[in-house]
Amino acid sequence: MEEIHQLPFATIIKLRSDIAELVIDGDIEVNLQMLGLIHEWLLNNLDDSFSVMVNRINSYSYTPEAHPHIGSLKGLKAIAEVVYSSATEMVVKDLANYPREYPWNVKCFSARQPALEWMTVQ
């Protein structure tokens, strides 16, 4: 069922009707408009209750105005962050502390498979 969708700055892989993997391209800064495109795709292509695995294989950042909107989606039940360094894990933890409309259920993993397994039970 895996479907690959390409945005100008990211790849979204629909793994199941309720789970997607997001891989943002390297060396970019994600702004509010880009984040809006990601959110729009998730809301239009996944079940009403869904989870996202963010595969942080590439290095990128977010603009300050995008920070409080990251993952602020009705129906987003879990975010699994696959991180490849302790520095990236610290960034994720900092982002998780931003106040947002919908609370985050986020967990960091050092490999893709455990992240997928965790998302299937959320």
Secondary structure as GFF3:
##gff-version 3
##sequence-region A 1 122
A	DSSP	beta_strand	3	7	.	.	.	ID=ss1
A	DSSP	beta_strand	10	16	.	.	.	ID=ss2
A	DSSP	beta_strand	19	24	.	.	.	ID=ss3
A	DSSP	beta_strand	29	30	.	.	.	ID=ss4
A	DSSP	alpha_helix	32	45	.	.	.	ID=ss5
A	DSSP	beta_strand	50	55	.	.	.	ID=ss6
A	DSSP	beta_strand	61	62	.	.	.	ID=ss7
A	DSSP	three_ten_helix	64	69	.	.	.	ID=ss8
A	DSSP	beta_strand	76	82	.	.	.	ID=ss9
A	DSSP	alpha_helix	86	96	.	.	.	ID=ss10
A	DSSP	beta_strand	106	109	.	.	.	ID=ss11
A	DSSP	alpha_helix	112	120	.	.	.	ID=ss12
###
